[in-house]
């Protein structure tokens, strides 16, 4: 059995959206850095105590 290879890429609209969302993404990363918090990517993140 041969595994098929699949490649995905963004459309021009997707690339434009990435460019549009880059500034808020940088702002969020900088805010996390300033506050000394780490990214949390699990379902219980909202329930975690805040310092």
N, C-alpha and C positions, 0 to 999 in steps of 0.2 A: 504494500500500500504506500502510495506517495502522497505526502502532505502537500496540499496546494498552497502556494504563496499568494497572499493578498496584500496589496499596498493601498493605503488610504492617503489622500491629500486634501487640503483645504481648497475650496473654490476661491475665486477672486472675492466674492462676498465674505467668505470666512476670513480671508486674510485682512480685508478691510475692517471687519469686526474686531479681530485681534489687535490691530493698530489702535482702534477706538478705545478698547478696554485696557490698553497698556498703562495709561496714566493712573486710573484707579487701582490697578494692580500694584504699581510701584508705591502708591500712597499707603495701601494696606500693608505691604511688606515693610515699609519704613516705620509705620505705626507699631507693628509687632516688634521691630528691632528697638525702637525707642522705649517701649514698655517692658522689654525684656521677656516677652512671652514667646513660647514656641508654638508652632502650628500644631493643631490637633485635628485629626481626620477620622474620628470615629463617632458612632451614634451617641455616645454618652457625653460628648464634649459640652453640651449645654448644661449638664448637671454638675460639672466640675466646679469646685470652689474657686473663687477669684481672690487673688491676694489683695 
